[in-house]
Amino acid sequence: MTTPISIIASGLTRERLRAGLSLAEVARRAGIAKSTLSQLEAGNGNPSIETLWSLCVALNIPFARLMEPVANRMQIIRRGEGPTVSAKQADYQAVLLATCPPGARRDIYLLHIQPGSERLSQPHPLNTFEHLILTQGRALVGPVDSPVELEVGDYISYPGDEEHIFRALEPDTLAVLVMEHI
């Protein structure tokens, strides 16, 4: 069972890193001791609501964001799955694969990969996510410790700020890669 302090600790750390701020800077902005913030991020203590509100103001986030669960960092949507909407006047369907968080930047690449060696990528900057749609061939893609075999039409998202791989399993494998920087 997850305790409230562990949820708050995770939320504080996540939001401080997302904001790119040091412990000292957040503590200064919130008017609390750096050691207090360090203890809270470690999951120790029993913070008052006033302390939590001050931290939220310092991080420029709504109070409820501290209590948000950690999002699943990897998502796979197989061809033919996913939330779909259809047009009435044409044979047209749209499948929502991912939404863009506010303030994010996305870069789009077309990948052409041959079998024989895998592309091992070192972690990109913190809060980078990769979204990939396989358009031709087969491939093994994702975090080094849990890659997933994809077929044509499959979609995967995974943390780009962790070591990850792309291994073509068939000649002339093609994919569309979207890198998201939050």
PyMOL commands that set and color helices and strands:
alter all, ss='L'
color gray80, all
select helices_A, chain A and resi 4-19+23-30+34-41+49-59+63-67
alter helices_A, ss='H'
color red, helices_A
select strands_A, chain A and resi 75-77+84-86+93-95+105-113+119-121+128-136+138-143+148-151+155-159+164-168+173-181
alter strands_A, ss='S'
color yellow, strands_A
deselect
rebuild
show_as cartoon
